Amino acid sequence: MVRLSLLQEDGARVLPTLYDDNYLRLLPGETHTVTLSWPASALPSGRPKLRAEGYNTPPVTVRG
């Protein structure tokens, strides 16, 4: 299971964020496209980060 979180620059979650899918099951080498939406006022910096956390893997954070 992979859980996604949209983050602000300081690491706080951007709320509310809507995901068209979350808590994904991915096997090694698989890919999946997820669309996120959030109000502009919830992310004033305009520089999001996305964190993916898995049950059996360390969290990974990438800049948007």
Beta strands, then each sheet from edge to edge (+ up, - down):
strand 1: 2-7
strand 2: 18-19
strand 3: 36-37
strand 4: 49-54
strand 5: 57-63
sheet 1: 1+ 4- 5+
sheet 2: 2+ 3-
end
